Amino acid sequence: MFGKMDAMKKMAEESKSRLDSIVVEGEAGNGLIVVELTGNRAVRSVKINSDHTLMEKEDLEDLITVALQRAVDKANAINEQEVMSSAKHLFPGM
C-alpha cells in the first residue's frame, strides 16, 4: 500500500513538472490581447499589442477577460488530460 502511495506522489510531482513546462495562449481582439499560462494555470504573461490609450477602459477589460478565460480553458483541458493519463498508469483498468 505504501508503495502505491509513493508511486502516486512521484507521479503527481512528475505531472506538476510537465504541466509547468507547458505554455498555453489565449487571445482576444484578433491578437490585441494575448495571455500566456502554464499548464498549471500560472500566469506567465499578458501582452497588449496596441496602444491601450486609444481604447476605452471597459473594452480593454473585456478583451483581457476573454483572453484570460480562453487561456484558462486551454490550461484546464491540458491539466485534465495529464490527470487522466496519470490515473491510467496507476489504475490500469480505468
MMTF fields as JSON, N, C-alpha, C and O atoms, coordinates in Angstrom:
{
  "mmtfVersion": "1.0.0",
  "mmtfProducer": "UNKNOWN",
  "numBonds": 375,
  "numAtoms": 376,
  "numGroups": 94,
  "numChains": 1,
  "numModels": 1,
  "chainsPerModel": [1],
  "groupsPerChain": [94],
  "chainIdList": ["A"],
  "bondAtomList": [4, 2, 8, 6, 12, 10, 16, 14, 20, 18, 24, 22, 28, 26, 32, 30, 36, 34, 40, 38, 44, 42, 48, 46, 52, 50, 56, 54, 60, 58, 64, 62, 68, 66, 72, 70, 76, 74, 80, 78, 84, 82, 88, 86, 92, 90, 96, 94, 100, 98, 104, 102, 108, 106, 112, 110, 116, 114, 120, 118, 124, 122, 128, 126, 132, 130, 136, 134, 140, 138, 144, 142, 148, 146, 152, 150, 156, 154, 160, 158, 164, 162, 168, 166, 172, 170, 176, 174, 180, 178, 184, 182, 188, 186, 192, 190, 196, 194, 200, 198, 204, 202, 208, 206, 212, 210, 216, 214, 220, 218, 224, 222, 228, 226, 232, 230, 236, 234, 240, 238, 244, 242, 248, 246, 252, 250, 256, 254, 260, 258, 264, 262, 268, 266, 272, 270, 276, 274, 280, 278, 284, 282, 288, 286, 292, 290, 296, 294, 300, 298, 304, 302, 308, 306, 312, 310, 316, 314, 320, 318, 324, 322, 328, 326, 332, 330, 336, 334, 340, 338, 344, 342, 348, 346, 352, 350, 356, 354, 360, 358, 364, 362, 368, 366, 372, 370],
  "bondOrderList": [1, 1, 1, 1, 1, 1, 1, 1, 1, 1, 1, 1, 1, 1, 1, 1, 1, 1, 1, 1, 1, 1, 1, 1, 1, 1, 1, 1, 1, 1, 1, 1, 1, 1, 1, 1, 1, 1, 1, 1, 1, 1, 1, 1, 1, 1, 1, 1, 1, 1, 1, 1, 1, 1, 1, 1, 1, 1, 1, 1, 1, 1, 1, 1, 1, 1, 1, 1, 1, 1, 1, 1, 1, 1, 1, 1, 1, 1, 1, 1, 1, 1, 1, 1, 1, 1, 1, 1, 1, 1, 1, 1, 1],
  "groupList": [{"groupName": "MET", "atomNameList": ["N", "CA", "C", "O"], "elementList": ["N", "C", "C", "O"], "formalChargeList": [0, 0, 0, 0], "bondAtomList": [1, 0, 2, 1, 3, 2], "bondOrderList": [1, 1, 2], "singleLetterCode": "M", "chemCompType": "L-PEPTIDE LINKING"}, {"groupName": "PHE", "atomNameList": ["N", "CA", "C", "O"], "elementList": ["N", "C", "C", "O"], "formalChargeList": [0, 0, 0, 0], "bondAtomList": [1, 0, 2, 1, 3, 2], "bondOrderList": [1, 1, 2], "singleLetterCode": "F", "chemCompType": "L-PEPTIDE LINKING"}, {"groupName": "GLY", "atomNameList": ["N", "CA", "C", "O"], "elementList": ["N", "C", "C", "O"], "formalChargeList": [0, 0, 0, 0], "bondAtomList": [1, 0, 2, 1, 3, 2], "bondOrderList": [1, 1, 2], "singleLetterCode": "G", "chemCompType": "PEPTIDE LINKING"}, {"groupName": "LYS", "atomNameList": ["N", "CA", "C", "O"], "elementList": ["N", "C", "C", "O"], "formalChargeList": [0, 0, 0, 0], "bondAtomList": [1, 0, 2, 1, 3, 2], "bondOrderList": [1, 1, 2], "singleLetterCode": "K", "chemCompType": "L-PEPTIDE LINKING"}, {"groupName": "ASP", "atomNameList": ["N", "CA", "C", "O"], "elementList": ["N", "C", "C", "O"], "formalChargeList": [0, 0, 0, 0], "bondAtomList": [1, 0, 2, 1, 3, 2], "bondOrderList": [1, 1, 2], "singleLetterCode": "D", "chemCompType": "L-PEPTIDE LINKING"}, {"groupName": "ALA", "atomNameList": ["N", "CA", "C", "O"], "elementList": ["N", "C", "C", "O"], "formalChargeList": [0, 0, 0, 0], "bondAtomList": [1, 0, 2, 1, 3, 2], "bondOrderList": [1, 1, 2], "singleLetterCode": "A", "chemCompType": "L-PEPTIDE LINKING"}, {"groupName": "GLU", "atomNameList": ["N", "CA", "C", "O"], "elementList": ["N", "C", "C", "O"], "formalChargeList": [0, 0, 0, 0], "bondAtomList": [1, 0, 2, 1, 3, 2], "bondOrderList": [1, 1, 2], "singleLetterCode": "E", "chemCompType": "L-PEPTIDE LINKING"}, {"groupName": "SER", "atomNameList": ["N", "CA", "C", "O"], "elementList": ["N", "C", "C", "O"], "formalChargeList": [0, 0, 0, 0], "bondAtomList": [1, 0, 2, 1, 3, 2], "bondOrderList": [1, 1, 2], "singleLetterCode": "S", "chemCompType": "L-PEPTIDE LINKING"}, {"groupName": "ARG", "atomNameList": ["N", "CA", "C", "O"], "elementList": ["N", "C", "C", "O"], "formalChargeList": [0, 0, 0, 0], "bondAtomList": [1, 0, 2, 1, 3, 2], "bondOrderList": [1, 1, 2], "singleLetterCode": "R", "chemCompType": "L-PEPTIDE LINKING"}, {"groupName": "LEU", "atomNameList": ["N", "CA", "C", "O"], "elementList": ["N", "C", "C", "O"], "formalChargeList": [0, 0, 0, 0], "bondAtomList": [1, 0, 2, 1, 3, 2], "bondOrderList": [1, 1, 2], "singleLetterCode": "L", "chemCompType": "L-PEPTIDE LINKING"}, {"groupName": "ILE", "atomNameList": ["N", "CA", "C", "O"], "elementList": ["N", "C", "C", "O"], "formalChargeList": [0, 0, 0, 0], "bondAtomList": [1, 0, 2, 1, 3, 2], "bondOrderList": [1, 1, 2], "singleLetterCode": "I", "chemCompType": "L-PEPTIDE LINKING"}, {"groupName": "VAL", "atomNameList": ["N", "CA", "C", "O"], "elementList": ["N", "C", "C", "O"], "formalChargeList": [0, 0, 0, 0], "bondAtomList": [1, 0, 2, 1, 3, 2], "bondOrderList": [1, 1, 2], "singleLetterCode": "V", "chemCompType": "L-PEPTIDE LINKING"}, {"groupName": "ASN", "atomNameList": ["N", "CA", "C", "O"], "elementList": ["N", "C", "C", "O"], "formalChargeList": [0, 0, 0, 0], "bondAtomList": [1, 0, 2, 1, 3, 2], "bondOrderList": [1, 1, 2], "singleLetterCode": "N", "chemCompType": "L-PEPTIDE LINKING"}, {"groupName": "THR", "atomNameList": ["N", "CA", "C", "O"], "elementList": ["N", "C", "C", "O"], "formalChargeList": [0, 0, 0, 0], "bondAtomList": [1, 0, 2, 1, 3, 2], "bondOrderList": [1, 1, 2], "singleLetterCode": "T", "chemCompType": "L-PEPTIDE LINKING"}, {"groupName": "HIS", "atomNameList": ["N", "CA", "C", "O"], "elementList": ["N", "C", "C", "O"], "formalChargeList": [0, 0, 0, 0], "bondAtomList": [1, 0, 2, 1, 3, 2], "bondOrderList": [1, 1, 2], "singleLetterCode": "H", "chemCompType": "L-PEPTIDE LINKING"}, {"groupName": "GLN", "atomNameList": ["N", "CA", "C", "O"], "elementList": ["N", "C", "C", "O"], "formalChargeList": [0, 0, 0, 0], "bondAtomList": [1, 0, 2, 1, 3, 2], "bondOrderList": [1, 1, 2], "singleLetterCode": "Q", "chemCompType": "L-PEPTIDE LINKING"}, {"groupName": "PRO", "atomNameList": ["N", "CA", "C", "O"], "elementList": ["N", "C", "C", "O"], "formalChargeList": [0, 0, 0, 0], "bondAtomList": [1, 0, 2, 1, 3, 2], "bondOrderList": [1, 1, 2], "singleLetterCode": "P", "chemCompType": "L-PEPTIDE LINKING"}],
  "groupTypeList": [0, 1, 2, 3, 0, 4, 5, 0, 3, 3, 0, 5, 6, 6, 7, 3, 7, 8, 9, 4, 7, 10, 11, 11, 6, 2, 6, 5, 2, 12, 2, 9, 10, 11, 11, 6, 9, 13, 2, 12, 8, 5, 11, 8, 7, 11, 3, 10, 12, 7, 4, 14, 13, 9, 0, 6, 3, 6, 4, 9, 6, 4, 9, 10, 13, 11, 5, 9, 15, 8, 5, 11, 4, 3, 5, 12, 5, 10, 12, 6, 15, 6, 11, 0, 7, 7, 5, 3, 14, 9, 1, 16, 2, 0],
  "groupIdList": [1, 2, 3, 4, 5, 6, 7, 8, 9, 10, 11, 12, 13, 14, 15, 16, 17, 18, 19, 20, 21, 22, 23, 24, 25, 26, 27, 28, 29, 30, 31, 32, 33, 34, 35, 36, 37, 38, 39, 40, 41, 42, 43, 44, 45, 46, 47, 48, 49, 50, 51, 52, 53, 54, 55, 56, 57, 58, 59, 60, 61, 62, 63, 64, 65, 66, 67, 68, 69, 70, 71, 72, 73, 74, 75, 76, 77, 78, 79, 80, 81, 82, 83, 84, 85, 86, 87, 88, 89, 90, 91, 92, 93, 94],
  "secStructList": [7, 2, 2, 2, 2, 2, 2, 2, 2, 2, 2, 2, 2, 2, 2, 2, 2, 2, 2, 2, 2, 7, 3, 3, 3, 3, 3, 3, 6, 6, 6, 6, 3, 3, 3, 3, 3, 3, 6, 6, 7, 7, 3, 3, 3, 3, 3, 3, 7, 1, 7, 4, 4, 4, 1, 7, 2, 2, 2, 2, 2, 2, 2, 2, 2, 2, 2, 2, 2, 2, 2, 2, 2, 2, 2, 2, 2, 2, 2, 2, 2, 2, 2, 2, 2, 2, 2, 2, 2, 2, 1, 6, 6, 7],
  "xCoordList": [0.816, 0.0, 0.866, 0.584, 1.939, 2.813, 3.542, 3.824, 3.845, 4.49, 3.6, 4.079, 2.299, 1.338, 1.246, 1.143, 1.284, 1.224, 2.477, 2.396, 3.636, 4.875, 4.838, 5.28, 4.303, 4.193, 3.256, 3.524, 2.158, 1.213, 1.855, 1.664, 2.606, 3.271, 4.295, 4.375, 5.067, 6.077, 5.404, 5.855, 4.327, 3.627, 3.02, 3.027, 2.5, 1.937, 3.023, 2.79, 4.192, 5.3, 5.75, 6.055, 5.79, 6.173, 5.137, 5.489, 3.859, 2.792, 2.893, 2.775, 3.114, 3.244, 4.401, 4.287, 5.502, 6.67, 6.366, 6.724, 5.708, 5.352, 4.405, 4.578, 3.407, 2.446, 3.093, 2.685, 4.096, 4.817, 5.568, 5.802, 5.945, 6.721, 5.845, 6.35, 4.546, 3.616, 3.09, 2.726, 3.053, 2.524, 1.348, 1.454, 0.23, -0.936, -1.181, -0.738, -1.904, -2.119, -3.603, -4.282, -4.084, -5.432, -5.328, -4.55, -6.12, -6.058, -7.454, -8.432, -7.526, -8.799, -8.53, -7.428, -9.552, -9.423, -8.451, -7.677, -8.479, -7.556, -6.102, -5.315, -5.765, -4.384, -4.028, -2.867, -4.997, -4.695, -4.247, -3.354, -4.885, -4.53, -4.137, -4.858, -2.998, -2.524, -2.107, -1.314, -2.657, -2.344, -1.703, -2.198, -0.603, 0.063, -0.022, 0.24, -0.4, -0.453, 0.34, 0.543, 0.787, 1.362, 0.218, -0.93, 0.542, -0.458, -1.017, -2.088, -0.304, -0.783, -1.548, -1.849, -1.855, -2.673, -1.974, -2.64, -0.679, 0.068, 0.249, 0.625, -0.017, 0.117, 1.59, 2.379, 1.951, 3.329, 3.442, 4.411, 2.428, 2.498, 1.134, 0.25, 0.995, -0.154, 0.426, 1.176, 0.062, 0.591, -0.552, -1.6, -0.332, -1.286, -0.582, 0.356, -1.041, -0.378, -1.015, -1.248, -1.285, -1.89, -1.657, -1.29, -1.866, -1.788, -3.067, -4.128, -2.948, -4.128, -4.792, -5.95, -4.078, -4.68, -5.737, -6.547, -5.722, -6.721, -8.0, -8.973, -7.992, -9.139, -9.895, -9.326, -11.172, -11.979, -11.572, -11.259, -11.574, -11.199, -12.014, -11.456, -13.315, -14.193, -13.886, -13.929, -13.576, -13.236, -11.947, -11.855, -10.968, -9.703, -9.916, -9.369, -10.702, -11.0, -11.708, -11.398, -12.657, -13.375, -12.429, -12.51, -11.542, -10.596, -9.643, -9.344, -9.177, -8.288, -9.035, -8.483, -10.276, -11.086, -11.284, -11.142, -11.608, -11.824, -10.53, -10.545, -9.424, -8.142, -7.744, -7.271, -7.931, -7.588, -8.464, -7.962, -9.762, -10.656, -10.293, -10.336, -9.94, -9.535, -8.274, -8.17, -7.33, -6.105, -6.403, -5.857, -7.264, -7.638, -8.332, -8.061, -9.218, -9.907, -8.91, -9.034, -7.932, -6.906, -6.07, -5.788, -5.677, -4.874, -5.674, -5.12, -6.955, -7.802, -7.868, -7.787, -8.012, -8.084, -6.785, -6.812, -5.657, -4.358, -4.173, -3.678, -4.563, -4.443, -5.281, -4.826, -6.484, -7.365, -6.765, -6.824, -6.189, -5.547, -4.393, -4.211, -3.629, -2.483, -2.947, -2.36, -3.983, -4.516, -5.036, -4.781, -5.761, -6.293, -5.167, -5.236, -4.141, -3.004, -2.314, -1.965, -2.127, -1.505, -2.377, -1.875, -3.681, -4.601, -4.574, -4.651, -4.465, -4.421, -3.185, -3.235, -2.076, -0.859, -0.982, -0.482, -1.651, -1.815, -2.905, -2.8, -3.962, -5.108, -5.397, -6.288, -4.636, -4.718, -6.124, -6.393, -7.011, -8.348, -9.298, -10.449, -8.856, -9.721, -10.088, -10.814],
  "yCoordList": [-1.192, 0.0, 1.267, 2.226, 1.249, 2.427, 2.608, 3.733, 1.497, 1.582, 2.297, 3.093, 2.016, 2.667, 4.16, 4.987, 4.498, 5.916, 6.652, 7.786, 6.007, 6.622, 6.834, 7.865, 5.841, 5.953, 7.088, 7.829, 7.228, 8.311, 9.674, 10.604, 9.787, 11.052, 11.399, 12.545, 10.412, 10.641, 11.043, 11.966, 10.35, 10.658, 12.061, 12.776, 12.455, 13.8, 14.862, 15.884, 14.622, 15.571, 15.657, 16.741, 14.508, 14.499, 15.233, 15.977, 15.019, 15.704, 17.214, 17.977, 17.638, 19.067, 19.667, 20.759, 18.95, 19.429, 19.538, 20.528, 18.521, 18.575, 19.737, 20.458, 19.917, 20.994, 22.37, 23.318, 22.479, 23.757, 24.111, 25.288, 23.1, 23.349, 23.613, 24.028, 23.38, 23.613, 25.044, 25.515, 25.723, 27.091, 27.112, 26.648, 27.657, 27.843, 29.334, 30.152, 29.656, 31.052, 31.296, 30.492, 32.4, 32.858, 34.247, 35.077, 34.496, 35.826, 36.359, 35.612, 37.654, 38.319, 39.541, 40.088, 39.948, 41.143, 40.942, 41.844, 39.751, 39.445, 39.671, 40.221, 39.241, 39.337, 40.618, 40.816, 41.492, 42.718, 42.395, 43.043, 41.377, 40.939, 39.471, 38.657, 39.133, 37.75, 37.432, 38.153, 36.337, 35.9, 34.524, 33.647, 34.333, 33.037, 32.481, 33.181, 31.195, 30.477, 29.194, 28.69, 28.669, 27.327, 26.324, 26.694, 25.052, 24.004, 23.923, 23.355, 24.483, 24.54, 25.826, 26.14, 26.556, 27.771, 28.967, 29.876, 28.973, 30.139, 31.121, 30.722, 32.39, 33.409, 33.647, 33.933, 33.525, 33.823, 35.232, 35.942, 35.635, 36.988, 37.448, 36.648, 38.772, 39.427, 40.477, 41.359, 40.366, 41.304, 42.115, 41.576, 43.412, 44.307, 44.801, 45.595, 44.326, 44.597, 45.777, 45.718, 46.83, 48.029, 49.168, 48.947, 50.34, 51.491, 51.503, 51.905, 51.059, 50.932, 52.274, 52.311, 53.357, 54.662, 55.026, 55.928, 54.315, 54.563, 53.768, 53.921, 52.91, 52.054, 52.542, 53.157, 52.26, 52.524, 51.536, 50.382, 51.976, 51.145, 49.856, 48.775, 49.962, 48.788, 47.802, 46.59, 48.314, 47.443, 46.673, 45.476, 47.364, 46.725, 45.655, 44.557, 45.975, 44.999, 43.77, 42.641, 43.994, 42.879, 41.983, 40.758, 42.586, 41.812, 41.003, 39.847, 41.608, 40.89, 39.716, 38.622, 39.937, 38.876, 37.722, 36.558, 38.032, 36.993, 36.214, 34.984, 36.919, 36.249, 35.365, 34.245, 35.859, 35.074, 33.828, 32.743, 33.968, 32.809, 31.776, 30.576, 32.214, 31.273, 30.512, 29.307, 31.21, 30.542, 29.566, 28.463, 29.966, 29.084, 27.834, 26.729, 27.998, 26.84, 25.855, 24.643, 26.379, 25.506, 24.823, 23.628, 25.579, 25.001, 23.93, 22.897, 24.167, 23.172, 21.88, 20.789, 22.0, 20.818, 20.016, 18.789, 20.71, 20.031, 19.408, 18.287, 20.121, 19.614, 18.348, 17.377, 18.358, 17.189, 15.991, 14.866, 16.227, 15.149, 14.55, 13.333, 15.4, 14.942, 14.097, 13.054, 14.538, 13.79, 12.427, 11.416, 12.399, 11.131, 10.191, 8.987, 10.731, 9.917, 9.311, 8.131, 10.112, 9.613, 8.558, 7.552, 8.791, 7.837, 6.5, 5.448, 6.533, 5.293, 4.478, 3.248, 5.155, 4.442, 3.809, 2.712, 4.519, 3.998, 2.945, 1.994, 3.137, 2.229, 1.759, 2.287, 0.762, 0.337, -0.027, 0.092, -0.456, -0.843, 0.309, 0.085, 1.537, 2.709, 3.008, 3.968],
  "zCoordList": [0.0, 0.0, 0.0, -0.717, 0.829, 0.868, -0.456, -0.868, -1.12, -2.428, -3.423, -4.23, -3.37, -4.263, -3.951, -4.857, -2.655, -2.264, -2.726, -3.198, -2.591, -3.061, -4.572, -5.081, -5.279, -6.732, -7.11, -8.057, -6.376, -6.65, -6.408, -7.191, -5.334, -5.019, -6.098, -6.542, -6.513, -7.548, -8.859, -9.537, -9.21, -10.452, -10.401, -11.403, -9.249, -9.098, -9.283, -9.928, -8.724, -8.874, -10.33, -10.828, -11.011, -12.423, -13.271, -14.187, -12.96, -13.69, -13.503, -14.462, -12.261, -11.981, -12.767, -13.324, -12.807, -13.544, -15.04, -15.677, -15.598, -17.014, -17.296, -18.279, -16.436, -16.639, -16.505, -17.176, -15.645, -15.509, -16.786, -17.064, -17.562, -18.778, -20.002, -21.045, -19.884, -20.99, -20.902, -19.825, -22.036, -22.088, -23.059, -24.194, -22.596, -23.455, -23.61, -22.804, -24.679, -25.002, -25.25, -25.889, -24.741, -25.04, -25.623, -25.151, -26.654, -27.264, -27.485, -27.502, -27.652, -27.93, -28.803, -28.815, -29.521, -30.363, -31.5, -31.824, -32.121, -33.221, -32.835, -33.606, -31.64, -31.182, -30.45, -30.094, -30.218, -29.473, -28.051, -27.505, -27.459, -26.113, -26.182, -26.76, -25.597, -25.56, -24.126, -23.52, -23.596, -22.238, -22.323, -23.031, -21.605, -21.544, -20.125, -19.147, -20.039, -18.763, -18.897, -20.002, -17.769, -17.774, -17.696, -17.451, -17.907, -17.762, -16.356, -16.146, -15.393, -14.004, -13.719, -12.567, -14.766, -14.692, -14.04, -13.544, -14.037, -13.54, -14.702, -15.804, -14.453, -15.499, -15.795, -14.894, -17.062, -17.483, -18.042, -17.776, -18.828, -19.38, -19.869, -20.174, -19.933, -20.535, -21.473, -21.055, -22.757, -23.749, -24.337, -24.694, -24.431, -25.082, -26.34, -26.266, -27.494, -28.761, -29.499, -30.707, -28.764, -29.327, -28.348, -27.194, -28.804, -27.901, -27.072, -27.548, -25.836, -24.985, -24.675, -24.259, -24.873, -24.59, -25.632, -25.417, -26.766, -27.797, -27.574, -28.313, -26.539, -26.268, -25.045, -24.143, -25.036, -23.855, -22.764, -23.056, -21.533, -20.395, -20.363, -20.174, -20.542, -20.477, -21.598, -21.389, -22.785, -23.911, -23.629, -23.903, -23.085, -22.737, -21.665, -21.761, -20.659, -19.603, -20.166, -19.787, -21.071, -21.686, -22.485, -22.399, -23.254, -24.057, -23.171, -23.469, -22.098, -21.174, -20.549, -20.427, -20.155, -19.555, -20.532, -20.155, -21.77, -22.789, -23.035, -23.081, -23.193, -23.455, -22.279, -22.473, -21.078, -19.892, -19.8, -19.509, -20.044, -19.974, -21.027, -20.753, -22.213, -23.27, -22.863, -23.092, -22.268, -21.819, -20.68, -20.65, -19.749, -18.629, -19.159, -18.689, -20.127, -20.705, -21.321, -21.143, -22.037, -22.635, -21.558, -21.652, -20.539, -19.456, -18.709, -18.334, -18.492, -17.83, -18.637, -18.073, -19.948, -20.808, -20.742, -20.643, -20.797, -20.724, -19.351, -19.239, -18.313, -16.958, -16.789, -16.185, -17.314, -17.222, -17.963, -17.468, -19.141, -19.894, -19.099, -19.076, -18.457, -17.669, -16.486, -16.199, -15.808, -14.664, -15.115, -14.461, -16.227, -16.736, -17.144, -16.893, -17.766, -18.16, -16.935, -16.931, -15.92, -14.684, -14.023, -13.523, -14.023, -13.388, -14.119, -13.486, -15.445, -16.217, -15.871, -15.859, -15.588, -15.214, -13.821, -13.574, -12.931, -11.573, -11.462, -10.687, -12.26, -12.211, -13.635, -14.3, -14.101, -15.498, -15.986, -17.181, -15.124, -15.536, -15.759, -16.134, -15.541, -15.654, -17.078, -17.34]
}
